[in-house]
Amino acid sequence: MDRNDGKSGKLVVAERALAFMAGAVLRKYKPLVVGVTGSVGKSSAKEAVALVLSGALEARKSEGNYNNEVGVPLSVLGVGIGGSSTGRFLSAIGRSLYLLALPSRFSEALVLELGVDRPGDMSALLSIVPVTIGVVTTIGESHIEYFGSIAAIAKEKGRLIASLPQDGFAILNADDERVLGMGKKSKATIISYGFVPSATVRADNVLLQHADDGIGFSFKLNYDGKSIPVRLPGIIARHHISDALAGAAVGIAVGMNLVDIAKRLEAFAPLPGRLRFLNGRDGIGLLDDTYNASPSSVSAALSTLAEIPARRKVVVLGDMLELGALSEEGHRGLADGIFSAGTELAILVGQHMRSLAEELLVRGMSRGNVLSLPDPDSASSIMRDLIHEGDLVLVKGSQGLRMEKVSESLLRSAEDARTFLCRQSPAWRSKPFTPPSEWGEDI
Protein backbone atom coordinates (compact mmCIF):
# COMPACT_ATOMS: atom_id res chain seq x y z
CA MET A 1 0.00 0.00 0.00
CA ASP A 2 1.24 3.50 -0.82
CA ARG A 3 2.02 5.25 2.46
CA ASN A 4 0.57 8.45 1.02
CA ASP A 5 -2.86 6.88 0.47
CA GLY A 6 -5.47 8.99 2.24
CA LYS A 7 -3.26 12.07 2.46
CA SER A 8 -4.08 15.25 0.61
CA GLY A 9 -1.69 16.47 -2.02
CA LYS A 10 -0.91 19.53 0.10
CA LEU A 11 0.04 17.38 3.07
CA VAL A 12 2.35 15.20 0.98
CA VAL A 13 4.07 18.31 -0.44
CA ALA A 14 4.41 19.79 3.06
CA GLU A 15 5.94 16.57 4.43
CA ARG A 16 8.46 16.43 1.61
CA ALA A 17 9.35 20.09 2.08
CA LEU A 18 9.87 19.60 5.82
CA ALA A 19 12.05 16.54 5.18
CA PHE A 20 14.17 18.46 2.67
CA MET A 21 14.67 21.41 5.05
CA ALA A 22 15.54 19.19 8.02
CA GLY A 23 17.95 17.14 5.94
CA ALA A 24 19.75 20.25 4.69
CA VAL A 25 20.16 21.56 8.24
CA LEU A 26 21.45 18.19 9.48
CA ARG A 27 24.01 18.01 6.67
CA LYS A 28 25.31 21.46 7.55
CA TYR A 29 25.57 21.12 11.34
CA LYS A 30 26.14 17.36 11.68
CA PRO A 31 24.81 16.88 15.24
CA LEU A 32 24.91 13.51 16.97
CA VAL A 33 21.45 12.03 16.35
CA VAL A 34 19.99 9.59 18.86
CA GLY A 35 16.83 7.83 17.69
CA VAL A 36 14.51 6.19 20.22
CA THR A 37 11.78 3.73 19.25
CA GLY A 38 9.72 0.91 20.75
CA SER A 39 6.13 -0.14 21.29
CA VAL A 40 6.13 1.00 24.92
CA GLY A 41 8.28 3.44 26.86
CA LYS A 42 9.93 5.36 24.03
CA SER A 43 8.83 8.79 25.33
CA SER A 44 10.11 8.08 28.85
CA ALA A 45 13.34 6.60 27.47
CA LYS A 46 13.77 9.69 25.30
CA GLU A 47 13.46 11.85 28.41
CA ALA A 48 16.06 9.78 30.30
CA VAL A 49 18.47 9.77 27.35
CA ALA A 50 18.22 13.53 26.89
CA LEU A 51 18.64 14.13 30.62
CA VAL A 52 21.82 12.06 30.79
CA LEU A 53 23.25 13.24 27.48
CA SER A 54 22.86 16.89 28.51
CA GLY A 55 25.56 16.26 31.08
CA ALA A 56 28.11 15.82 28.28
CA LEU A 57 26.75 17.66 25.24
CA GLU A 58 24.44 20.49 24.36
CA ALA A 59 21.46 18.27 23.66
CA ARG A 60 17.91 18.93 22.51
CA LYS A 61 15.00 16.48 22.48
CA SER A 62 11.80 16.18 20.50
CA GLU A 63 8.86 17.58 22.43
CA GLY A 64 5.51 15.94 23.08
CA ASN A 65 4.55 13.37 20.45
CA TYR A 66 6.55 14.92 17.61
CA ASN A 67 7.62 11.51 16.36
CA ASN A 68 6.26 11.13 12.82
CA GLU A 69 7.10 12.42 9.33
CA VAL A 70 5.93 15.90 10.30
CA GLY A 71 7.01 15.96 13.93
CA VAL A 72 10.56 14.67 13.42
CA PRO A 73 11.60 17.40 10.93
CA LEU A 74 9.96 20.04 13.13
CA SER A 75 11.97 18.70 16.08
CA VAL A 76 15.18 18.89 14.05
CA LEU A 77 14.44 22.51 13.15
CA GLY A 78 13.47 23.39 16.71
CA VAL A 79 9.89 24.39 15.92
CA GLY A 80 7.84 23.99 19.08
CA ILE A 81 4.44 22.57 19.86
CA GLY A 82 1.41 24.79 19.55
CA GLY A 83 -0.28 26.98 17.00
CA SER A 84 -1.83 26.01 13.71
CA SER A 85 -0.26 23.57 11.27
CA THR A 86 0.16 26.43 8.80
CA GLY A 87 1.90 28.50 11.45
CA ARG A 88 4.28 25.66 12.30
CA PHE A 89 5.08 25.13 8.62
CA LEU A 90 5.85 28.82 8.10
CA SER A 91 7.99 28.81 11.24
CA ALA A 92 9.88 25.80 9.87
CA ILE A 93 10.60 27.63 6.61
CA GLY A 94 11.85 30.69 8.45
CA ARG A 95 13.93 28.67 10.86
CA SER A 96 15.57 26.57 8.15
CA LEU A 97 16.42 29.61 6.02
CA TYR A 98 18.01 31.27 9.04
CA LEU A 99 20.04 28.19 9.95
CA LEU A 100 21.19 27.58 6.38
CA ALA A 101 21.97 31.18 5.46
CA LEU A 102 23.82 32.24 8.59
CA PRO A 103 26.46 30.65 10.83
CA SER A 104 24.29 29.79 13.83
CA ARG A 105 24.55 27.92 17.09
CA PHE A 106 23.00 24.46 16.77
CA SER A 107 22.61 21.64 19.27
CA GLU A 108 25.50 19.19 19.49
CA ALA A 109 23.05 16.30 19.92
CA LEU A 110 19.43 15.64 19.02
CA VAL A 111 17.37 13.01 20.84
CA LEU A 112 14.46 12.13 18.58
CA GLU A 113 11.52 9.85 19.25
CA LEU A 114 10.70 7.75 16.19
CA GLY A 115 7.11 6.55 16.09
CA VAL A 116 6.03 3.58 13.97
CA ASP A 117 2.30 3.11 13.40
CA ARG A 118 2.24 1.34 10.03
CA PRO A 119 4.59 -0.59 7.73
CA GLY A 120 7.07 1.73 6.04
CA ASP A 121 7.08 4.35 8.80
CA MET A 122 10.60 3.65 10.05
CA SER A 123 12.12 3.67 6.58
CA ALA A 124 10.46 7.02 5.93
CA LEU A 125 11.85 8.51 9.14
CA LEU A 126 15.34 7.17 8.48
CA SER A 127 15.30 8.85 5.08
CA ILE A 128 14.99 12.16 6.97
CA VAL A 129 17.43 11.72 9.86
CA PRO A 130 20.77 9.87 9.92
CA VAL A 131 20.80 8.13 13.32
CA THR A 132 24.15 7.30 14.97
CA ILE A 133 22.85 5.94 18.29
CA GLY A 134 19.68 3.86 18.11
CA VAL A 135 17.65 2.91 21.21
CA VAL A 136 14.91 0.27 21.20
CA THR A 137 12.79 -0.18 24.34
CA THR A 138 10.29 -3.02 23.98
CA ILE A 139 8.21 -4.66 21.27
CA GLY A 140 4.53 -5.13 22.02
CA GLU A 141 1.06 -5.19 20.52
CA SER A 142 0.62 -1.46 19.87
CA HIS A 143 -0.72 -0.85 16.33
CA ILE A 144 -0.80 -4.59 15.64
CA GLU A 145 -4.02 -3.98 13.71
CA TYR A 146 -1.90 -2.47 10.93
CA PHE A 147 0.96 -5.00 11.06
CA GLY A 148 -0.78 -8.33 11.59
CA SER A 149 1.81 -9.75 13.99
CA ILE A 150 4.30 -8.74 16.67
CA ALA A 151 7.06 -10.16 14.46
CA ALA A 152 6.15 -7.64 11.75
CA ILE A 153 6.25 -4.81 14.31
CA ALA A 154 9.70 -5.95 15.46
CA LYS A 155 10.93 -6.10 11.86
CA GLU A 156 9.82 -2.53 11.16
CA LYS A 157 11.32 -1.09 14.33
CA GLY A 158 14.47 -3.16 13.81
CA ARG A 159 15.20 -1.17 10.64
CA LEU A 160 16.55 1.54 12.95
CA ILE A 161 19.24 -0.78 14.31
CA ALA A 162 20.07 -2.25 10.89
CA SER A 163 20.63 1.28 9.54
CA LEU A 164 23.24 2.31 12.14
CA PRO A 165 26.79 3.02 10.91
CA GLN A 166 29.76 0.93 11.99
CA ASP A 167 30.91 3.68 14.36
CA GLY A 168 27.45 3.94 15.88
CA PHE A 169 25.85 2.30 18.93
CA ALA A 170 22.79 0.07 19.22
CA ILE A 171 21.23 0.43 22.68
CA LEU A 172 19.02 -2.63 23.13
CA ASN A 173 16.72 -3.82 25.91
CA ALA A 174 18.20 -7.13 27.07
CA ASP A 175 14.94 -8.06 28.82
CA ASP A 176 13.13 -8.30 25.48
CA GLU A 177 14.40 -11.13 23.28
CA ARG A 178 12.98 -9.59 20.11
CA VAL A 179 14.80 -6.34 20.78
CA LEU A 180 18.06 -8.03 21.70
CA GLY A 181 17.87 -10.09 18.53
CA MET A 182 17.99 -6.92 16.44
CA GLY A 183 21.69 -6.68 17.19
CA LYS A 184 22.37 -9.58 14.82
CA LYS A 185 21.69 -7.31 11.84
CA SER A 186 23.68 -4.32 13.07
CA LYS A 187 27.21 -3.18 12.21
CA ALA A 188 27.20 -0.89 15.25
CA THR A 189 28.58 -1.56 18.73
CA ILE A 190 25.91 -3.25 20.87
CA ILE A 191 25.23 -2.02 24.41
CA SER A 192 22.42 -3.95 26.05
CA TYR A 193 20.60 -2.80 29.18
CA GLY A 194 18.18 -4.36 31.61
CA PHE A 195 17.78 -6.52 34.69
CA VAL A 196 19.09 -9.83 33.34
CA PRO A 197 22.64 -10.77 34.38
CA SER A 198 23.83 -10.78 30.76
CA ALA A 199 22.98 -7.09 30.19
CA THR A 200 25.94 -4.80 29.52
CA VAL A 201 24.35 -2.09 31.67
CA ARG A 202 22.43 -3.73 34.48
CA ALA A 203 20.29 -2.84 37.49
CA ASP A 204 20.18 -4.98 40.62
CA ASN A 205 19.38 -4.54 44.32
CA VAL A 206 16.19 -2.77 43.24
CA LEU A 207 14.16 -1.38 46.16
CA LEU A 208 10.90 0.56 46.24
CA GLN A 209 11.31 2.92 49.18
CA HIS A 210 8.63 4.79 51.11
CA ALA A 211 9.75 8.05 52.70
CA ASP A 212 8.16 11.22 54.06
CA ASP A 213 8.76 12.95 50.73
CA GLY A 214 7.07 10.19 48.69
CA ILE A 215 7.75 6.87 46.98
CA GLY A 216 10.71 6.08 44.77
CA PHE A 217 13.15 3.41 43.64
CA SER A 218 16.81 2.89 44.35
CA PHE A 219 19.12 0.41 42.62
CA LYS A 220 22.71 -0.45 41.84
CA LEU A 221 23.93 0.51 38.37
CA ASN A 222 26.46 -2.03 37.06
CA TYR A 223 28.78 -1.68 34.08
CA ASP A 224 32.17 -3.16 33.18
CA GLY A 225 32.82 -4.48 36.69
CA LYS A 226 31.86 -1.20 38.36
CA SER A 227 28.79 -0.58 40.51
CA ILE A 228 27.26 2.64 41.81
CA PRO A 229 24.04 3.39 43.72
CA VAL A 230 21.28 5.34 41.95
CA ARG A 231 18.23 7.00 43.47
CA LEU A 232 15.11 7.72 41.44
CA PRO A 233 12.92 9.59 43.94
CA GLY A 234 10.11 10.28 41.48
CA ILE A 235 9.89 6.81 39.94
CA ILE A 236 7.37 4.19 41.12
CA ALA A 237 7.38 1.77 38.17
CA ARG A 238 10.07 -0.81 37.49
CA HIS A 239 9.79 -0.28 33.74
CA HIS A 240 10.88 3.32 34.27
CA ILE A 241 14.10 1.95 35.73
CA SER A 242 14.57 0.32 32.34
CA ASP A 243 14.18 3.75 30.73
CA ALA A 244 16.80 5.12 33.12
CA LEU A 245 19.13 2.28 32.10
CA ALA A 246 18.65 3.23 28.44
CA GLY A 247 19.75 6.75 29.35
CA ALA A 248 22.76 5.37 31.21
CA ALA A 249 23.73 3.22 28.21
CA VAL A 250 23.70 6.24 25.89
CA GLY A 251 25.80 8.14 28.41
CA ILE A 252 28.33 5.31 28.40
CA ALA A 253 28.33 5.31 24.60
CA VAL A 254 29.45 8.95 24.54
CA GLY A 255 32.10 8.39 27.23
CA MET A 256 30.42 9.60 30.42
CA ASN A 257 31.40 8.02 33.76
CA LEU A 258 28.94 6.25 36.05
CA VAL A 259 29.09 8.87 38.79
CA ASP A 260 28.01 11.66 36.45
CA ILE A 261 25.33 9.44 34.93
CA ALA A 262 23.91 8.59 38.36
CA LYS A 263 23.76 12.28 39.32
CA ARG A 264 21.89 13.12 36.13
CA LEU A 265 19.37 10.31 36.65
CA GLU A 266 18.32 11.56 40.09
CA ALA A 267 16.28 14.23 38.28
CA PHE A 268 14.52 11.70 36.03
CA ALA A 269 10.74 11.84 36.34
CA PRO A 270 7.97 10.30 34.22
CA LEU A 271 6.01 12.47 31.83
CA PRO A 272 2.36 13.31 32.56
CA GLY A 273 0.17 10.29 32.02
CA ARG A 274 3.04 7.79 32.29
CA LEU A 275 2.40 6.02 35.60
CA ARG A 276 2.87 8.78 38.13
CA PHE A 277 1.81 8.65 41.78
CA LEU A 278 -0.41 11.66 42.54
CA ASN A 279 -2.09 12.69 45.76
CA GLY A 280 -5.83 12.73 45.15
CA ARG A 281 -8.71 14.27 47.03
CA ASP A 282 -9.69 13.06 50.50
CA GLY A 283 -6.58 10.96 51.06
CA ILE A 284 -6.80 9.01 47.80
CA GLY A 285 -3.64 7.72 46.12
CA LEU A 286 -3.78 7.94 42.33
CA LEU A 287 -1.64 6.02 39.85
CA ASP A 288 -2.23 8.04 36.70
CA ASP A 289 -1.19 6.10 33.57
CA THR A 290 -3.64 7.57 31.11
CA TYR A 291 -1.46 8.51 28.14
CA ASN A 292 -2.06 5.24 26.28
CA ALA A 293 -2.51 1.51 26.78
CA SER A 294 -1.59 -1.89 25.36
CA PRO A 295 -1.67 -5.34 27.00
CA SER A 296 2.00 -5.12 27.96
CA SER A 297 1.78 -1.60 29.39
CA VAL A 298 -1.38 -2.38 31.37
CA SER A 299 0.28 -5.51 32.78
CA ALA A 300 3.28 -3.38 33.81
CA ALA A 301 0.99 -0.89 35.54
CA LEU A 302 -0.78 -3.70 37.39
CA SER A 303 2.61 -5.01 38.55
CA THR A 304 3.32 -1.57 40.02
CA LEU A 305 -0.07 -1.55 41.74
CA ALA A 306 0.83 -4.90 43.30
CA GLU A 307 4.00 -3.46 44.87
CA ILE A 308 2.38 -0.52 46.69
CA PRO A 309 0.43 -1.27 49.89
CA ALA A 310 -2.99 0.33 50.33
CA ARG A 311 -6.23 -0.03 52.31
CA ARG A 312 -8.05 -0.97 49.11
CA LYS A 313 -6.89 -1.25 45.51
CA VAL A 314 -9.06 -0.13 42.62
CA VAL A 315 -8.48 -0.29 38.86
CA VAL A 316 -10.25 1.95 36.35
CA LEU A 317 -9.34 0.63 32.92
CA GLY A 318 -10.44 1.89 29.51
CA ASP A 319 -10.38 -0.04 26.26
CA MET A 320 -7.09 -0.86 24.58
CA LEU A 321 -7.51 0.12 20.93
CA GLU A 322 -5.92 -0.98 17.65
CA LEU A 323 -5.46 -4.61 18.74
CA GLY A 324 -7.43 -5.99 15.80
CA ALA A 325 -8.09 -9.73 16.02
CA LEU A 326 -6.19 -9.90 19.32
CA SER A 327 -8.56 -7.52 21.10
CA GLU A 328 -10.69 -10.01 23.05
CA GLU A 329 -7.70 -12.14 24.02
CA GLY A 330 -5.73 -9.05 25.05
CA HIS A 331 -8.48 -7.72 27.28
CA ARG A 332 -9.33 -11.06 28.92
CA GLY A 333 -5.63 -11.66 29.51
CA LEU A 334 -5.47 -8.77 31.98
CA ALA A 335 -7.38 -10.77 34.59
CA ASP A 336 -4.24 -12.42 35.99
CA GLY A 337 -2.63 -9.06 36.69
CA ILE A 338 -5.78 -7.70 38.30
CA PHE A 339 -5.98 -10.60 40.73
CA SER A 340 -2.22 -10.58 41.40
CA ALA A 341 -2.36 -6.88 42.29
CA GLY A 342 -4.93 -7.57 45.00
CA THR A 343 -7.63 -5.53 43.24
CA GLU A 344 -10.92 -5.31 45.10
CA LEU A 345 -12.88 -3.07 42.72
CA ALA A 346 -12.63 -3.09 38.90
CA ILE A 347 -14.29 -0.26 36.96
CA LEU A 348 -14.07 -1.09 33.25
CA VAL A 349 -14.80 1.48 30.56
CA GLY A 350 -15.66 0.81 26.93
CA GLN A 351 -16.92 -1.97 24.70
CA HIS A 352 -13.79 -4.11 24.55
CA MET A 353 -13.48 -4.11 28.35
CA ARG A 354 -16.70 -6.10 28.54
CA SER A 355 -14.60 -9.16 27.74
CA LEU A 356 -12.44 -8.50 30.81
CA ALA A 357 -15.54 -7.96 32.96
CA GLU A 358 -16.85 -11.36 31.89
CA GLU A 359 -13.49 -12.99 32.61
CA LEU A 360 -13.28 -11.51 36.10
CA LEU A 361 -16.79 -12.71 36.97
CA VAL A 362 -16.09 -16.22 35.63
CA ARG A 363 -12.96 -16.35 37.78
CA GLY A 364 -14.75 -15.46 40.98
CA MET A 365 -14.75 -11.68 41.46
CA SER A 366 -18.10 -10.67 42.89
CA ARG A 367 -20.56 -8.96 40.59
CA GLY A 368 -20.76 -5.93 42.89
CA ASN A 369 -17.01 -5.36 42.48
CA VAL A 370 -17.00 -5.41 38.66
CA LEU A 371 -18.58 -2.38 37.01
CA SER A 372 -18.84 -2.03 33.22
CA LEU A 373 -19.42 1.52 31.98
CA PRO A 374 -19.82 2.94 28.47
CA ASP A 375 -17.49 5.96 28.54
CA PRO A 376 -15.09 8.00 30.72
CA ASP A 377 -17.73 10.59 31.56
CA SER A 378 -19.89 7.89 33.14
CA ALA A 379 -16.91 6.66 35.15
CA SER A 380 -15.99 10.17 36.30
CA SER A 381 -19.51 10.84 37.53
CA ILE A 382 -19.49 7.92 39.99
CA MET A 383 -15.97 8.34 41.38
CA ARG A 384 -16.98 10.42 44.38
CA ASP A 385 -19.41 7.78 45.59
CA LEU A 386 -17.13 4.79 44.98
CA ILE A 387 -13.61 5.93 45.95
CA HIS A 388 -12.76 6.67 49.56
CA GLU A 389 -9.89 7.71 51.81
CA GLY A 390 -6.99 5.25 51.75
CA ASP A 391 -7.87 3.81 48.33
CA LEU A 392 -5.12 3.40 45.75
CA VAL A 393 -6.59 3.84 42.26
CA LEU A 394 -4.92 2.91 38.96
CA VAL A 395 -6.41 4.72 35.95
CA LYS A 396 -5.32 3.65 32.46
CA GLY A 397 -6.62 3.32 28.89
CA SER A 398 -5.87 4.07 25.27
CA GLN A 399 -5.74 7.69 24.16
CA GLY A 400 -9.12 7.41 22.46
CA LEU A 401 -10.78 6.56 25.78
CA ARG A 402 -9.75 9.92 27.34
CA MET A 403 -9.17 8.32 30.75
CA GLU A 404 -7.44 11.48 31.97
CA LYS A 405 -11.00 12.72 32.53
CA VAL A 406 -11.37 10.05 35.21
CA SER A 407 -8.06 10.97 36.83
CA GLU A 408 -9.15 14.60 36.92
CA SER A 409 -12.26 13.65 38.91
CA LEU A 410 -9.99 12.13 41.59
CA LEU A 411 -7.57 15.06 41.96
CA ARG A 412 -7.83 17.79 44.53
CA SER A 413 -8.30 20.65 42.07
CA ALA A 414 -8.45 21.63 38.41
CA GLU A 415 -5.06 23.30 38.83
CA ASP A 416 -3.58 19.91 39.73
CA ALA A 417 -5.01 18.48 36.51
CA ARG A 418 -3.34 21.10 34.35
CA THR A 419 -0.02 20.48 36.08
CA PHE A 420 0.08 16.69 36.32
CA LEU A 421 -2.20 15.13 33.68
CA CYS A 422 -1.71 14.54 29.97
CA ARG A 423 -3.78 16.17 27.22
CA GLN A 424 -4.43 19.38 29.14
CA SER A 425 -4.08 21.93 26.35
CA PRO A 426 -7.17 24.12 25.84
CA ALA A 427 -7.79 22.42 22.49
CA TRP A 428 -7.74 18.93 24.02
CA ARG A 429 -9.79 19.90 27.07
CA SER A 430 -12.48 21.39 24.87
CA LYS A 431 -12.90 18.18 22.87
CA PRO A 432 -15.77 15.98 24.07
CA PHE A 433 -15.28 12.23 24.23
CA THR A 434 -16.25 10.56 20.96
CA PRO A 435 -16.68 6.77 20.61
CA PRO A 436 -13.72 5.15 18.79
CA SER A 437 -14.55 4.16 15.23
CA GLU A 438 -13.67 0.52 15.91
CA TRP A 439 -16.53 0.25 18.37
CA GLY A 440 -18.85 0.19 15.39
CA GLU A 441 -17.72 -3.34 14.70
CA ASP A 442 -19.14 -4.48 18.03
CA ILE A 443 -22.49 -2.72 17.98
Buried (B, 14 or more C-beta within 10 A) or exposed (E): EEBEEEBEEEBEEBBEBBBEBBBEBBEEBEBBBBBBBBBBBBBBBBBBBBBBBBBBBEBBBBBBBBBBBBBBBBBBBBBEBEEEEEEBBEBBBEBBEEBBEEEEEBBBBBBBBBBBBBBBBBBBBBEBBBBBBBBBBBBBBBBBBBBEEBEEBBBBBBBBBBBBEEEBBBBBBBBBEBBBBBBEBBEBBBBBBBBEEEBBBBBEEBEBEEEEEEBBBBBBBBBEEEEBEBBBBBBBBBBBBBBBBBBBBBBBBBEBBBEEBBBBBBEBBBBBBBBBBBBBBEEBBBBBBBBBBBBBBBBBBBBBBBEBEBEBBBBBBBBBBBBBEBBBEBBBBBBEBBBEBEBBBBBBBBBBBBBBBBBBBEEEBEEEBBBBBEBBBBBBEBBEEBBEEEBBBBBBBBBBBBBBBBBBBBBBEEEBBBEBBBBBEEEEBEEEBEBBEBBEEEE
